Amino acid sequence: MTESPTSAIEEFAVGFYLLLLCGTIVGYGVIQVTTGTVIGGALVIVGLLWFTVLAAVWASLAVLTTNAYRYFHDEPPSWKAVTFASLTFLTLGVALYLFFATTLYRLWLPIGGLGFFCSLGLIISVFDGRARRVWSQHVR
């Protein structure tokens, strides 16, 4: 990804999502080890999961708006990041619609899982340039 002032915005949004995702995974493990099936621990995990889903939607919207800004100001946008952000936003939106507005409960979980994997692609596509620069500095 090219160095531009808008890179910091999308790196912050996606980095916050990545930090929250890792915290949710660690929190799930800690809650399972400490409280087991106690209802309070389950509520904490459900809250963390919903916050992570909202952060993924926010990160995808941040990537889409920063790349739209780049496109309209004659800078090269990252089409890979735009693709993954669009897929993340659409699949999570459809999964949320299926969960809240319909009775198709068997469909929202696989579609939400697809959104999760698209968000992993979003993380990789946003941090690819920075990771290459950092790795090349350490290899020299």
Buried (B, 14 or more C-beta within 10 A) or exposed (E): BEEBEBBEBBBEBBBBBBEBBEEBEEBBEEBEEEBEEEEEBBEBBEEBBEEBBBBBBBBBBBBBBBBEBBEEEEBEBBEBBBBBBBBBBBBBBBBBEBBEEEEEEEEBEEBBEBBBEBBBBBBBBBBBBBEEEEEEEEEE
